[in-house]
Amino acid sequence: MSIVLSEKESLFTLYTKTSMYQMKVDDYGVLLHTYYGKKTENFDYSYLIQRRDHGFSGNPYQAGNDRTYSLDTLPQEYSCFGSGDYRQSALSVKYQTGAMALELRYKDYEIQKGKYKIPGLPALYAMEENQADTLVITMKDDVEDVCVKLYYGVLEDLDVITRTVCVENRGSAPVFLERAMSLCLDRSYGSYDWITFYGKHEMERQLSRTSVHHGCQTVGSLRGASSHQYNPFVILADTGASETQGECYGFSLLYSGNFLAEAEMDQFNQTRVIMGIHPENFSYKLEPGESFWTPEAAMVYSDAGFEKMSHIYHRAIRSNLCRGRFKHARRPVLMNNWEGTYFDFTGEKLLDMAEKAADLGIELFVMDDGWFGKRDTDSSGLGDWHVNEKKLGCTLTELSDKIHEMGMKFGIWYEPEGISEDSGLYREHPDWVLHVPGRRPMRGRYQLVLDFSREDVRNYIFDQMCKVLDHVKVDYLKWDFNRSISDVYSSRLPAERQGEVPHRYVLGLYEFLERLGRRYPDMLIEGCSGGGGRFDAGMLYYTPQIWCSDDTDAIERLEIQYGTSFCYPVSTMGAHVSACPNHQTGRTTPLKTRAVVAMAGTFGYELDPGKLSEEEKEEVRKQITAFKKYYELIQEGDYFRLTDPARDEHYAAWEFADQEGKEALLSVVASKVRTNDPPSRVLLRGLREDAVYEMNGKEYLGGALMHGGFPLPEASEEYQSWMFHFQIKEK
């Protein structure tokens, strides 16, 4: 049983395969958090909560003269603003009177078979009803008749607990949500590190690790998307936690818009983590009888370091978040024309590239930006989703058919949320963009943003896309979004509802993607936002892969893909081999190394194949053959970070191993070469201790590879790379 209720002690205990989560209703109806950590026998952990008389920490009226009882010091399951808790709160409500007090007290519970669903929002799902259980705890403020339902999804075998919150207005007057977090977790003891993943366009998800100190440490986004700058995934870890040792807690928000993740150490060294929709510029009006659901947060506990935590997330995302036929099916090796041509192409040029790509073994040819409207630069045409047949010299159907006749699939680029001022759509519907009345708009990449909170806008764009997709064989669609959102104002909403626009925009985006996926179930959709500007678990519910970064430099990709891997599996990371010198950095890297790095992703090419030498073409053919050979191992196996490429000056190394330890693939890149270097080794992981493995005619004991290590070859040039395949010797 994954959910155990001890009614006598008012105790709720949630069990996963290796973790345990517990909360208790106290004598005043407050829901207290008692334990989250390693799985033990069921026991009341509330003995760890100590109450003392602390000055300037107020006491609820119900506590009478008991000055030891204060919500300012107790570990709460879901804190509220205006309740006497002066720490950062999870929920804040404003009433018509302007008052903001809220006191939630326990009312009831329900245990449901199966995993809950959230209306209009992504969530992890159970493959079968018996694979998950849901606990619903109802809390209520009796004065204002606000009801809060705390949902806990327990996916026991996956080792994941999910959380969402539903706020209901059961009163007779409207209320305004000013803050509605998806989770609140209080830790009464311990010293922790706060691990986040920061970045910028073309250098996303760089790991940052700092000690949790007194005050608040915050990451988040107000860009309308989860952003290049911070990712909606964070880790709270023991100060000594490493890849394979120590306790850590992962928190992933399944949301693609403005978010906040915060760690606060209070005056008594207690640590609170909150996560959810960013409260800045957020206000949501609930009329009587209406409810609001927060995005889902997925929590993972590991008692064996970051590696175990990552493996749990990877398996859950692959099997219980991604959907559709491409969830586990082998995805085609693609070639995208963008860095090969940019806007400067014709249909004849594309067909020439496609023919050469087919000869190399490429399986999917993707036509990127520039095929529609008046679109020869990024300053015009966006929003006019009709084929520019004059530029192509043929119809899109003819182009697609010719590429399919070459034995390849055909893909296309869209940016449905963007609009150029120099476009027919903008001239006809200037009111369809997000804009503040009376002010000139903020441009990004010369473009504005369509108001996707409006159903009529979404319907128009959807119909325009269908006019193309219904009549052209399109096997792959790249969904791009190339700017941050500003000028957040919708002409369709009244003044008191403008704080709803950012969230309504995300709901509209999800609704659009859901419709698109249902209409074209055989079309692979790859998410993109200037590369990794919207690389989050929410998008993976609709698109099983996301373009990891616009930075295609193999050496910089080592760090980008390293940071991304802490939560997201390689099967979700769009990664391509691009031309050299690299278009972002000017660096020249061996073609083999570019492929070794890109194989730690969905794998493809982004260059002009006509510019490859015969020797390079033969190398590409070998790369594609190797990727297909190891596809299942790479995409479905366990991923091991053997080095940190940002800190190890000599080698970057990572490994894939199948979950039974039968085989492993070790990838190594020489990141810095020095004369007369000492020898280096890596310790493999995920193998069988007593098994004998073969690699290039040599035999190795599994235990020796994991504890003695594997010596790395001496690099003869900078950025040299190797791949080593180990397989159990057949008896």
Secondary structure, 3 states (H helix, E strand, C coil): CCEEEECCCCEEEEECCCEEEEEEECCCCCEEEEEEEECCCCCCHHHHCCCCCCCCCCCCHHHCCCCCCCCCCCCECCCECCCCCCCCCCEEEEECCCCCCCCCEEEEEEEEECCCCCCCCCCCCCCCHHHCEEEEEEEEECCCCEEEEEEEEEECCCCEEEEEEEEEECCCCCEEEEEEEEEEEEECCCCEEEEEEEEECCEEEEEEEEECCEEEEEEEECCCCCCCCECCEEEEEECCCCCCCECEEEEEECCCCCEEEEEEECCCCCEEEEEEECCCCCCEEECCCCEEECCCEEEEEECEHHHHHHHHHHHHHHHHCCCCCCCCCCCCCEEECHHHHCCCCCHHHHHHHHHHHHHHCCCEEEECCCCECCCCCCCECCCCCCECHHHHCCCHHHHHHHHHHCCCEEEEEECCCEEECECHHHHHCHHHECCCCCCCCCCECCEEEECCCCHHHHHHHHHHHHHHHCCCCCCEEEECCCCCCCCCCCCCCCHHHHHHHHHHHHHHHHHHHHHHHHHCCCCEEEECECCECCCCHHHHCCCCEEECCCCCCHHHHHHHHHHHCCCCCHHHEECEEECCCCCCCCCCCCHHHHHHHHCCCCCEEECCHHHCCHHHHHHHHHHHHHHHHCHHHHHHCEEEECCCCCCCCCEEEEEEECCCCCEEEEEEEECCCCCCCCCCEECCCCCCCCCEEEECCEEEEHHHHHHHCEECCCCCCCCCEEEEEEEECCC
